[in-house]
């Protein structure tokens, strides 16, 4: 029994290291691939995506059967200022990403994020095809992510 529990724990921890999304259809041409993820441009830094965030992004890939594309990942303080991010941005803590999935409507992604217990924060930007997701801890008793920017 102990071995089974250990095996399940290891599997759960390692799940965040691998993406289970489908292959890369033609709609992913033009995106950068780095560390097993698709990036909207070479400027996107995905070098320190936390395991918890990687696992949460994987939940989007499993739900929609397609790979997530990062529009923004880690930001150093200067890049965060240039992006208009807040001083306490979870992007600077490797715990946030702005994402989209080619072929999946943004409203559909928002609806999934609202029901996803792994999403701690959710931001929606009018006029853009991506959403912000992060893995902050929700306040006690909150059943949905903390939302901001038009969600």
N, C-alpha and C positions, 0 to 999 in steps of 0.2 A: 504494500500500500504506500509506504514511504517513497519508494522508487517512482511510483506512478505520480505522486504529488510533485516530486522533484522534476520529473520529465515534463509535466504540464506547466510548471512555473518557468522552466527553461524555454519551452516552446513559446509561451506568452511573451517572455522578454525578448526573444529573438525575432518575434513577428514584426517588431518595429524596424528591424534591419533590412527587411525584404519587402518589396512591393509585389502585390498579387494582381495588379491591374493587367489588362490584356496587352497584346503587342502594340507596336507603334504603327498605326495606319498612316496613310498619306497626309492626313490632317496635322501630323506632327512634324512635317517637313519644315525646315526653317527655324525650329527651336533648337537650343543648345542642350546637349546632354552632359551632365556632370554628376558623378557619384550616384549613378542610377536614377537620376531625376531629370525631368525636362524643365528648362528655364526659358523664360520669354526672351532673354538676351544674355550676352556675356557679362553684363554688369550685375546680374543677380548673383548673390553670394549664398550658396547653400552649404558652406563648409562646416557649419556647426549646428545643423538642425538637431534639436534634442530628440532622444529616443521617444519621448512622450508625443512630441509633435509629429515625428515620422509615423508613429502608430496611428495617430488621428488622421493624417493625410492618407494613409493606407485604407482607412475606413471609407473615405470618399471613393478611392479607386475600386474597392470591392463593391460598393453600392452601385456605381455607375459603369463598371467594367471597362474603364478607360483610365489612362494615366493623368494625374494632376500636372499642371504646368504652373511653376512658381513665377509670379510677376515681381515679387519681392520676398527676400528671405532675411538673412542676418544683415543688420545695418550697424556700422560703427557710428559713434556719436556724430561725426561730421556728415556722413551719408544720411543719417536720420534727420538732422536739421535740414539738409537740402531737400529731403522728401516731405518735409512738413510734419514729421512725426513728433509725438509728445516726448517730453523729457524722460518719462518712465516707460517708454515703448517696449513692448515684449519682443519686438524685432531685435533690440540690442541685447536681449537675454537668450537668444536662440530659441525662443518659444512662440514665434508668430510667423505667419506667411500670408502673403496676398496671392490668391490662387484662382485659376479657372480651369475648366475642362473643355477642350474643343468638342463642339457638338452637343454640349449640355447647357441648357438655358440657365442663366444666373439665378432666376427665381426658384428653379428646381433645386439648385445647390443650397440656396438660403433655407428652403423648407427642410432639407435634410439636416443642415447644420443646427437648426432650431430644435430638432429632435435628438441630435447626437449628444450623448452624455460626455463625450470626450472633448467637445468644443466648449472652452471656457469663456471666450470672447468672440464676438462676431461684428464685423463692420461691413457696411454695404455702401458702395460709392456710386451715386447716380452718374450715368454717362460713361461708366467703365464696365468692362466685361468680367472683372474679378471681384472677389470678396476677401475680406480680412478674416482669418481664423487664428485663434491662439489657444494655448493650453493653460491659461491662468486658472487658479482655483476659484470656483464659484462661491459666492457668499452662502453661508448656511441657509438651507431652505429654498434656494433658487432652483427651479426646475428647468430653466432655459438659460442659454448663454447670456452674459452681459452684452447688451447690444448698443451700438452707437453708429453715427454717420448714416442715418437714413434707413435702418432696418425696421 
